[in-house]
Amino acid sequence: MRILLAPALPAIWGVVAGWWTPRGPGTVGTALASIVVSLAVGLLAGWSSRSRWAMLAAPVLFALAVELVRLGLRGPTVDRPHLTGLGVASRAATP
């Protein structure tokens, strides 16, 4: 049971975070809530796995879940980056 719980927690939180704040936290309250929940999920995943590999696996699973949820979105913080004369910018994908 603990083997399944450790990777599931960051992945589930990644899906929830990607749905809740698809372009990142918009206010200080949502940013602090995201940090607190992420810390709790990371600690719980590490405790449940009892392995140092959780420190590597949890952030990767979280990021993968968030990006999969945000895959269909368009906008400056979710599209692929490209180089411009002003540096790196993001553009909307062409339909």
Phi, psi and omega in degrees: 000316181293330178296324180279329183289322184300311178281337182288323182300308178296325180293317178295316178295326176297319177295315180296315181294322178294326178282318185290314181228077186296332179249021180096162181299136182264341181229169178296321180298315179290327177295314179294321177297319179296319179294315181295315180293320179297320177297315179296318179294318178297316178295318180293321178294318177294318180293319183288329180275332183054040181219147177287342179294339179297330179295331178268321185285320185299310179296325180293315179295321177298310181297320179297316180295317179298314182292326177292324178291322182276003188303321184275356183280154176236143178151176187292336182259358183236347179278167180289143180282156173213157181278138175231180177294340180261002181124214180267128179228171178243144180230157177284140178292145179282138181289000000 
